[in-house]
Amino acid sequence: MYYPYFRGRQNELLCLRELLEANRLSDCIMPVLEPVKFSSTFFTTLKKFIEKDREVIVIINPSVGKFVKEYTKALKDVEVDEKNEKLQKTMKEYKEILKDEHIRKAYIVNSRVINNVLELTEEKRKKIYLINSNKGDEDFYVEHGEELFVAASFIPKDEDFRDEVVGNAIILEDCYDKAKRNVDYMDNPDVLFSKNHLIFKRRGYQGFSDYSIVGNEYEESGFAPLAIAIHIVYLGDRNELRVHHFVSDSNENISDPARKFEEAMEKLVQWEKIERVKYTKGLMGLINYYENGRFPGLGVIKKFSLMHHVELMGRFLEDKE
């Protein structure tokens, strides 16, 4: 099972929603969402999972972004502005969405979370997920053992840590080697991404998780880059997951991003290994913009690249079953 970890930015949410709408999100995939912004897109995406009878994991205590602050403020606004029927209706719907059984709850581990989990009944513990991303999280499992038997624990790819987890464990690894500048990808355009999809079962894990071609590092907002880079994940000769970076050439300044997109896409469509990527919905979205001479914008480029990765992994896992 693949658990792609998304930070809930606009185009990451749209990536999932469009895959669902096109029936391209494999049953072998259960996304993890760490919400960073209180937005209608976040809730309409969750609603789409419910409509499609699919489960999605939502982190209740996000470590980055402003979701909790903004959502709490919206709830207070409802109490103050009781006559605003539209606001009342919207917030009621949002609360019902978060309560739906398709929305599986996860928590980023800290001492407070562990104390709260230990107070839950065994039945309730088995319905939640624990995200272990902090140094020393292993100590909680060493101390509490079977008391932390939950639906699954996301942990680093660490055999000593795995030995301490009672129940299901999921590999959580940042597999993406992010460059400081897009132009730097030209120095090493083709790199190994991960082999976790090949080894997770035989090493005793229920599944694997990563941050796709975004990486774990969270940035509140982007900026206009000198170069445009398109990151395409594909399966190598031994089915290892690799990523190829297609970078523009006219990178002297930030002007003319449409030209930069065309330059990067020319390299992609002429790539000798393009047949290996199986023409996913995300890849075809990029190619359609290129063939029509249109620039989709940086956010849409990232959305299509993420869609491609998620669909490709779904196809691989389905073929292995």
C-alpha positions as CSV (number, residue, x, y, z in Angstrom):
1,M,0.0,0.0,0.0
2,Y,1.3,3.5,-0.9
3,Y,0.5,6.4,1.4
4,P,1.6,9.6,-0.5
5,Y,2.1,12.4,2.0
6,F,0.8,15.8,0.9
7,R,0.9,19.1,2.7
8,G,-2.5,20.1,1.4
9,R,-1.5,23.0,-0.9
10,Q,-4.0,24.0,-3.6
11,N,-2.5,22.0,-6.4
12,E,-1.7,18.9,-4.3
13,L,-5.4,18.8,-3.4
14,L,-6.4,19.3,-7.0
15,C,-4.1,16.5,-7.9
16,L,-6.0,14.0,-5.7
17,R,-9.4,15.4,-6.6
18,E,-8.8,15.1,-10.4
19,L,-7.4,11.6,-10.1
20,L,-10.5,10.6,-8.1
21,E,-12.8,12.2,-10.6
22,A,-11.1,10.3,-13.5
23,N,-11.1,7.0,-11.5
24,R,-7.2,7.0,-11.7
25,L,-6.5,6.8,-8.0
26,S,-5.8,3.1,-7.3
27,D,-7.3,1.2,-4.4
28,C,-3.7,0.5,-3.5
29,I,-3.2,4.1,-2.5
30,M,-4.4,6.0,0.6
31,P,-3.2,9.6,0.7
32,V,-2.1,11.4,3.8
33,L,-3.0,15.1,4.1
34,E,-1.4,17.5,6.5
35,P,-3.7,20.5,6.0
36,V,-1.8,23.8,5.9
37,K,-4.6,26.2,4.9
38,F,-8.3,26.4,5.7
39,S,-9.9,26.5,2.3
40,S,-12.9,25.2,0.4
41,T,-10.6,23.2,-1.8
42,F,-9.5,21.1,1.2
43,F,-13.1,20.3,2.2
44,T,-14.3,19.6,-1.4
45,T,-11.4,17.3,-1.8
46,L,-12.4,15.4,1.3
47,K,-16.0,15.3,0.2
48,K,-14.9,13.8,-3.1
49,F,-13.2,10.9,-1.2
50,I,-16.5,10.4,0.7
51,E,-18.5,10.4,-2.5
52,K,-16.1,7.9,-4.1
53,D,-16.2,5.6,-1.0
54,R,-12.5,6.0,-0.5
55,E,-10.5,6.6,2.6
56,V,-8.0,9.4,3.2
57,I,-5.8,10.1,6.2
58,V,-6.0,13.6,7.7
59,I,-3.4,14.8,10.2
60,I,-5.4,16.5,13.0
61,N,-2.4,18.4,14.5
62,P,-0.5,19.7,11.5
63,S,3.1,20.9,12.3
64,V,3.2,23.6,9.6
65,G,0.9,26.1,8.0
66,K,-2.1,28.0,9.4
67,F,-4.9,25.5,9.1
68,V,-5.6,25.0,12.9
69,K,-5.5,28.8,13.5
70,E,-7.8,29.6,10.6
71,Y,-10.3,26.8,11.2
72,T,-10.5,27.7,14.9
73,K,-11.2,31.3,13.9
74,A,-13.9,30.2,11.5
75,L,-15.6,28.2,14.2
76,K,-15.6,31.3,16.5
77,D,-17.0,33.4,13.7
78,V,-20.0,31.0,13.5
79,E,-20.7,31.5,17.2
80,V,-20.5,35.3,16.9
81,D,-22.4,35.7,13.6
82,E,-25.4,33.5,14.2
83,K,-27.5,35.3,11.6
84,N,-25.1,34.5,8.8
85,E,-27.0,31.5,7.4
86,K,-24.5,30.8,4.6
87,L,-21.6,30.7,7.1
88,Q,-23.5,28.5,9.5
89,K,-24.4,26.1,6.7
90,T,-20.8,25.9,5.4
91,M,-19.2,25.3,8.7
92,K,-21.8,22.7,9.7
93,E,-21.0,20.8,6.4
94,Y,-17.3,21.1,7.1
95,K,-17.6,19.6,10.6
96,E,-19.7,16.7,9.2
97,I,-17.1,16.0,6.6
98,L,-14.4,15.7,9.2
99,K,-16.5,13.4,11.2
100,D,-17.2,11.0,8.3
101,E,-15.8,7.5,8.7
102,H,-13.9,7.8,5.4
103,I,-11.7,10.5,7.0
104,R,-9.1,8.5,9.0
105,K,-7.4,10.6,11.7
106,A,-3.7,10.8,12.2
107,Y,-1.5,12.6,14.7
108,I,2.1,13.8,14.5
109,V,3.7,12.2,17.6
110,N,4.7,14.2,20.6
111,S,4.4,13.6,24.4
112,R,0.9,15.2,24.6
113,V,-0.4,13.1,21.7
114,I,1.0,9.9,23.3
115,N,-0.7,10.7,26.6
116,N,-4.0,11.3,24.8
117,V,-3.7,8.0,22.9
118,L,-3.0,6.1,26.0
119,E,-6.3,7.3,27.5
120,L,-8.3,6.1,24.5
121,T,-10.1,2.7,24.5
122,E,-8.4,-0.1,22.6
123,E,-11.2,0.2,19.9
124,K,-10.5,3.9,19.3
125,R,-6.7,3.4,19.2
126,K,-7.1,0.9,16.4
127,K,-8.7,3.6,14.2
128,I,-6.0,6.2,14.3
129,Y,-2.5,6.6,12.7
130,L,0.6,7.9,14.4
131,I,3.2,9.9,12.4
132,N,6.7,9.6,13.8
133,S,8.8,12.3,12.2
134,N,10.7,13.6,15.3
135,K,14.0,12.5,16.7
136,G,13.4,10.3,19.7
137,D,9.9,9.1,18.8
138,E,11.2,5.6,19.1
139,D,11.4,6.1,22.8
140,F,7.6,6.2,23.1
141,Y,7.3,2.7,21.6
142,V,10.1,1.4,23.8
143,E,8.3,2.7,26.9
144,H,4.7,1.8,26.1
145,G,4.9,-1.2,23.7
146,E,1.5,-2.8,23.1
147,E,-0.3,0.2,24.5
148,L,0.5,2.0,21.2
149,F,-1.2,-0.6,19.1
150,V,-2.9,1.6,16.5
151,A,-4.1,1.3,12.9
152,A,-0.5,1.9,11.8
153,S,2.5,3.9,12.8
154,F,4.5,5.8,10.2
155,I,8.1,5.5,11.0
156,P,11.6,6.1,9.5
157,K,13.1,3.1,7.6
158,D,14.9,1.9,10.7
159,E,14.9,-1.8,11.7
160,D,15.5,-1.0,15.3
161,F,12.5,1.3,15.4
162,R,10.4,-1.3,13.5
163,D,11.2,-3.9,16.2
164,E,9.7,-1.7,18.8
165,V,6.4,-1.1,17.0
166,V,3.6,-3.5,17.9
167,G,1.3,-3.9,14.9
168,N,1.4,-2.3,11.5
169,A,4.3,0.0,10.5
170,I,4.6,2.1,7.4
171,I,7.9,3.5,6.0
172,L,8.0,7.3,6.0
173,E,10.9,8.6,4.0
174,D,11.8,11.8,2.2
175,C,13.1,10.3,-1.0
176,Y,13.5,13.5,-3.0
177,D,16.9,15.1,-3.2
178,K,15.8,18.7,-3.6
179,A,18.2,21.2,-5.2
180,K,18.6,24.7,-4.0
181,R,17.9,26.1,-7.5
182,N,16.1,24.5,-10.4
183,V,19.1,25.1,-12.6
184,D,21.2,22.8,-10.4
185,Y,19.2,19.8,-11.5
186,M,21.1,20.1,-14.8
187,D,24.2,18.8,-13.1
188,N,22.6,15.5,-12.2
189,P,19.3,15.1,-14.3
190,D,18.6,11.4,-13.5
191,V,18.7,10.1,-10.0
192,L,17.4,7.2,-7.9
193,F,14.2,8.1,-6.0
194,S,13.3,5.0,-4.0
195,K,13.2,1.2,-3.7
196,N,10.7,1.2,-0.9
197,H,7.9,-0.1,-3.2
198,L,10.1,-3.2,-3.8
199,I,11.2,-4.0,-0.3
200,F,8.4,-2.9,2.1
201,K,6.6,-6.2,2.3
202,R,9.6,-8.5,2.8
203,R,10.9,-6.2,5.5
204,G,7.6,-6.5,7.4
205,Y,6.0,-3.1,6.6
206,Q,2.3,-2.6,5.7
207,G,3.2,0.1,3.2
208,F,5.4,3.0,2.3
209,S,5.1,6.8,2.3
210,D,7.0,9.7,0.8
211,Y,6.6,13.3,-0.1
212,S,6.7,12.7,-3.8
213,I,8.7,15.2,-5.9
214,V,7.9,18.0,-3.4
215,G,10.0,16.8,-0.5
216,N,9.5,17.2,3.2
217,E,10.7,20.8,3.4
218,Y,7.7,23.2,3.7
219,E,7.7,26.6,2.1
220,E,4.8,29.0,2.8
221,S,5.0,30.6,-0.7
222,G,6.9,30.2,-3.9
223,F,8.9,32.6,-6.0
224,A,9.6,33.1,-9.7
225,P,12.6,30.8,-10.6
226,L,15.3,31.5,-13.1
227,A,14.8,28.0,-14.6
228,I,11.7,25.8,-15.0
229,A,12.3,22.2,-14.0
230,I,9.8,19.4,-14.7
231,H,10.3,16.3,-12.5
232,I,9.1,13.0,-13.9
233,V,9.2,9.7,-11.9
234,Y,9.6,6.5,-13.8
235,L,10.6,2.8,-13.2
236,G,14.2,1.9,-14.0
237,D,15.6,-1.3,-15.4
238,R,15.1,-3.2,-12.1
239,N,11.8,-1.5,-11.3
240,E,13.5,0.9,-8.9
241,L,11.8,4.3,-8.9
242,R,13.9,7.0,-10.5
243,V,13.2,10.7,-11.2
244,H,14.4,12.6,-14.3
245,H,14.6,16.4,-14.2
246,F,13.9,18.3,-17.4
247,V,15.3,21.8,-17.2
248,S,14.9,24.9,-19.4
249,D,17.9,26.5,-21.1
250,S,17.1,30.2,-21.2
251,N,17.8,30.7,-17.5
252,E,19.6,34.1,-17.4
253,N,16.6,35.8,-15.7
254,I,13.0,35.2,-14.7
255,S,11.4,36.5,-17.8
256,D,9.4,34.5,-20.4
257,P,8.3,31.4,-18.3
258,A,6.3,30.2,-21.3
259,R,9.5,29.8,-23.3
260,K,11.2,28.0,-20.4
261,F,8.3,25.6,-20.2
262,E,8.6,24.8,-23.9
263,E,12.3,24.2,-23.6
264,A,11.9,21.8,-20.7
265,M,9.0,20.0,-22.4
266,E,11.0,19.6,-25.6
267,K,13.5,17.6,-23.6
268,L,10.7,15.5,-22.1
269,V,8.9,14.6,-25.3
270,Q,12.2,13.7,-26.9
271,W,13.4,11.7,-23.9
272,E,14.5,8.2,-24.9
273,K,12.8,6.6,-21.9
274,I,9.5,8.3,-22.2
275,E,7.7,5.0,-23.1
276,R,8.5,3.7,-19.6
277,V,6.1,6.2,-18.0
278,K,3.0,4.7,-19.5
279,Y,1.3,8.0,-20.4
280,T,-0.6,8.8,-17.2
281,K,-3.2,11.5,-16.9
282,G,-0.7,13.8,-15.4
283,L,1.9,13.3,-18.1
284,M,-0.7,13.8,-20.8
285,G,-1.8,17.0,-19.2
286,L,1.7,18.4,-19.5
287,I,2.0,17.2,-23.1
288,N,-1.4,18.7,-24.1
289,Y,-0.3,22.1,-22.8
290,Y,3.0,21.8,-24.7
291,E,1.4,20.7,-28.0
292,N,-1.2,23.5,-27.8
293,G,1.6,26.1,-27.2
294,R,0.2,27.1,-23.8
295,F,1.9,27.7,-20.5
296,P,0.0,26.1,-17.6
297,G,1.7,28.0,-14.7
298,L,4.1,26.6,-12.2
299,G,1.5,25.3,-9.8
300,V,-0.3,23.3,-12.6
301,I,3.1,21.8,-13.7
302,K,3.6,20.6,-10.2
303,K,0.0,19.2,-10.0
304,F,0.5,17.2,-13.2
305,S,3.8,15.9,-12.0
306,L,2.3,14.7,-8.8
307,M,-0.7,13.2,-10.6
308,H,1.8,11.3,-12.7
309,H,3.7,9.9,-9.8
310,V,0.6,8.8,-7.8
311,E,-1.0,7.1,-10.9
312,L,2.3,5.4,-11.8
313,M,2.7,3.9,-8.4
314,G,-0.9,2.7,-8.4
315,R,-0.4,0.9,-11.6
316,F,2.8,-0.7,-10.4
317,L,1.2,-2.0,-7.1
318,E,-1.9,-3.3,-9.0
319,D,0.3,-5.2,-11.4
320,K,2.2,-6.8,-8.5
321,E,-1.0,-8.1,-6.8
